[in-house]
Amino acid sequence: MCLVRQTPQVSLYIDRVLYKEVESAAKKKEKSLSKFVSDILKEHLDDEWPEEFFEAVGSIDDESFQLPEEIPETLDSKREEWS
């Protein structure tokens, strides 16, 4: 018995304007529409931080950028107590 792995197919209903935008974006990336949408879904569902995030952290080189003073806890609003 030979098992053939099939790729599932999905049908989406989107308006014509969105379709044209997605189609255009896929062409710019030189990808098929299916591959383009699949890649976007994978990125959206991925729990990891994008590589660019760590390059950006701490990258601000601006002396005017400073952390604000910490606000004292005494100025916090009272919280509701749960029993």
C-alpha positions as CSV (number, residue, x, y, z in Angstrom):
1,M,0.0,0.0,0.0
2,C,1.5,3.3,-1.0
3,L,0.4,6.4,0.9
4,V,0.6,9.7,-1.1
5,R,0.8,12.8,1.0
6,Q,-1.6,15.4,-0.3
7,T,-1.6,19.1,0.4
8,P,-4.9,20.3,1.8
9,Q,-6.7,22.9,-0.1
10,V,-8.5,25.9,1.4
11,S,-11.1,28.2,-0.3
12,L,-11.2,31.8,0.9
13,Y,-13.9,34.3,0.1
14,I,-12.4,37.9,0.0
15,D,-13.5,41.0,-1.8
16,R,-12.1,41.9,-5.2
17,V,-10.0,44.8,-3.9
18,L,-8.3,42.7,-1.3
19,Y,-7.7,39.9,-3.9
20,K,-6.0,42.4,-6.2
21,E,-3.8,43.7,-3.4
22,V,-2.8,40.2,-2.4
23,E,-2.2,39.2,-6.0
24,S,0.0,42.2,-6.6
25,A,2.0,41.7,-3.4
26,A,2.6,38.0,-4.4
27,K,3.8,39.1,-7.8
28,K,6.2,41.6,-6.3
29,K,7.7,38.8,-4.1
30,E,7.8,36.5,-7.1
31,K,5.7,33.9,-5.4
32,S,2.5,32.1,-6.3
33,L,-0.6,33.3,-4.7
34,S,-0.9,30.1,-2.7
35,K,2.8,30.3,-1.5
36,F,2.4,34.0,-0.6
37,V,-0.7,33.5,1.5
38,S,0.7,30.4,3.1
39,D,3.9,32.2,4.1
40,I,1.8,35.1,5.7
41,L,-0.2,32.6,7.7
42,K,2.9,30.8,8.9
43,E,4.4,34.2,10.0
44,H,1.2,35.2,11.8
45,L,1.0,31.9,13.7
46,D,4.7,31.7,14.6
47,D,5.3,32.3,18.3
48,E,8.9,33.4,17.9
49,W,10.2,36.9,17.8
50,P,11.3,38.1,14.4
51,E,15.1,38.5,13.9
52,E,14.7,42.2,13.2
53,F,13.2,42.7,16.7
54,F,16.5,41.9,18.5
55,E,18.4,44.2,16.1
56,A,16.1,47.0,16.9
57,V,16.2,46.6,20.7
58,G,18.5,49.2,22.2
59,S,19.3,50.6,18.8
60,I,18.0,54.2,19.6
61,D,21.0,56.5,19.6
62,D,19.3,59.7,20.7
63,E,20.4,61.5,23.9
64,S,16.9,63.0,24.2
65,F,15.4,59.5,24.6
66,Q,15.4,58.8,28.4
67,L,13.3,56.6,30.6
68,P,10.8,58.5,32.7
69,E,11.1,58.6,36.5
70,E,9.3,55.7,38.2
71,I,6.0,56.8,39.6
72,P,5.6,55.9,43.4
73,E,3.3,53.0,44.2
74,T,1.4,55.3,46.6
75,L,-0.1,57.0,43.5
76,D,-1.6,53.8,42.2
77,S,-5.3,53.3,42.3
78,K,-6.7,51.0,44.9
79,R,-7.4,47.6,43.6
80,E,-10.5,45.5,44.2
81,E,-9.9,42.7,46.6
82,W,-10.9,39.2,45.6
83,S,-11.9,36.7,48.1
